[in-house]
Amino acid sequence: MHLEPDDVTRALQAFGDASRELLARVSRQQGLGTTDVTALYLLEGHGPLGVAELSERLGIRTASTTVLVDRLAAAGHVHRQPHPTDRRRTLVVLDEGARAANEAAWSGPISQLDAVSRSLTPAQRDVVLAFLRRATTALEHGATGS
């Protein structure tokens, strides 16, 4: 069965493609792999995470995430610190230099997206937000198979 997406779905696919291309450009600029850059982006957005949490968000095995964190720590991008309430756990924390590099890499594209968003009327914003939330839910359900 061949699926022919409609114009909106194709536009979403193009947005996803542009996002992946941006990630690849940022990775090249920072001399890191895309998974490494994604991990730094997640730590910037969510704050310190345990290896298991980071692994789940990256969609890779915990052992692979441990190797990734070791590599990022050796390069001075992250460090480990004890969890404040669970002494069995360790958190991965983004270092300030990596935070500044992240901000420099992502601030331009995020600012441009923000400008597009701010150009919408309140009614348009409501429609776009409702659509994007439903589209995100659809993708999340597709990823989990539910």
Secondary structure, DSSP 8 states (H G I E B T S, - for coil): ------HHHHHHHHHHHHHHHHHHHHHHHHT--HHHHHHHHHHHHH-SEEHHHHHHHHTS-HHHHHHHHHHHHHTTSEEEEE-SS-TT-EEEEE-HHHHHHHHHHHHHHHHHHHHHHHTS-HHHHHHHHHHHHHHHHHHHHHHHT-
